[in-house]
Amino acid sequence: MNPEIFNAAFLSFSLIFVGIGGGFLLLKLQGGGEE
């Protein structure tokens, strides 16, 4: 397996994880912690 392919897969996975985490955090901040 090429390191470049693994690197690209890891990068995309990191972006998705950060996107979900950031979106959840933003939603929590906007909600004011009511829930």
Phi, psi and omega in degrees: 000132182288138178299329181295318180294317180296320180296318180294320180295318180294321181294316180295320179297320180295319180297318180295316181297316179294322180296315180293315180297316180295319181295319180295319180294319180296318181296320181293320180293319181291329181287343179076013179069027181289323182272000000 
